């Protein structure tokens, strides 16, 4: 089992920055690929960024490439978000996989946090 708790969301103006954190615990965490996904009401959950269990491999959605940075350490997953845009407004979810491979498909992730809201005003 892996337990995930997100924090760091909030309201920010366009062009601003936020840093999301996801506290992770559980004995499989150290071997889990992890990722950030986001969702707006009425739409499917969307891939944002994923990272391998060792942190050496990362993938980003084209819409956030160059603006967002995913990273991890022994206890948490992070998402540094810069130059935020109104279209980044969503609930952001942290996810962990039983696999060490960082897939971009949300169906590959078995553990999810409760989500944290990010709102970007224009």
N, C-alpha and C positions, 0 to 999 in steps of 0.2 A: 504494500500500500504506500502511496505517496500523498501527502497532504500539502495543499497549495493555498496561500493567502496573498492576494494582490493588495497593493497600496500605491499611492502616488498620483492618482487621477485628480482631475479638477477642471476649473474653467480658466482658459487662457485666451489672450488675443492672438489673432493670426500673426505669424512670425515669431511667436514665443516658443518656449521650451518646457517640457515636462520630463521627469524621470520616473518611470514605473518600476516597482520592485515586486518580486514574488518570492515570499519566504517558503522554502521547501523543506520537507522532512519526510522521513521514511527510508527504509533500508535499501530500496532500489534506486533512490535519487541519483546516486553517483554514477550509475550506468545508463541513465535515461537521457535520450534526446529530449529537448524542450523547445517550446515555442510560444509566440504571442499570436493571438488571433483576435479579430474584432467583429462586432456585429451591431447593426442598426435595426430597429424594429421593422419587421416585414421583409427582411433580407436574410440570406444565408450567412452563416459565420464565414469570415474571410481570412485567409492567410495573410499575416503581416511579416513575420520573421521567425526563423528556426535556427537552432544551434545544436551541434553534436554533443555527446556526453563529455568529451574532452575539451570542448570549446574551440577546436581547431577548424571546424567547418561551419559556415553560416550561409543562409540563403535569405533573400529579401524579396518581397513583392515589388514589382516595378514602380508602383505608386509611392513607395516610401524609400526606395534606394537613394543613398546619398544624403538622406535626412535623418533616418533612424539607425541606431546601433544597438544590436543585441549582444549581451555578454552574460557570463555566469561565474560564480565562484562556488565554494564548497557548500554554501547554505542558501543561495538565492539566485534568481534569474532577474535580469534587468533589461529595460528598454529605454534608452535615451532618445528622446524625440525632439528634434530641432526643426526650426522653420515650419511650425505647424500650420495647417491649412484648415478651413472650415470643413472640408470633406474628410478630414481625419476624425471628426466627431463620431463617437461610437462607444460602446462598452467593450473594454479590452479584457481578454481572458488569457491567463497563463495556463499552459498545458504541459503534461509530461507523458512520455511514451514508454511502453515496456521495451521498445527497441532503442538501440543506441544510434540508429540512423535518423537523421533529421529530415523526415518527410514533410512536405508542405500540405499534405492532405489531412484535414482535421480528423478524419475517421481513423487515422493511425494513432491517435492520442487517447489514452484511456482515463487519464486523470485531469480534472479541470478545477480551477479556482472559481470563486463566486463572481468575479468580474469587478472592474473598477471603471467608472464613467470618466471619459475625456470629452470635454466640450470646447470647441474652438470658435470664437466669435470673429466676425469679419470687421 
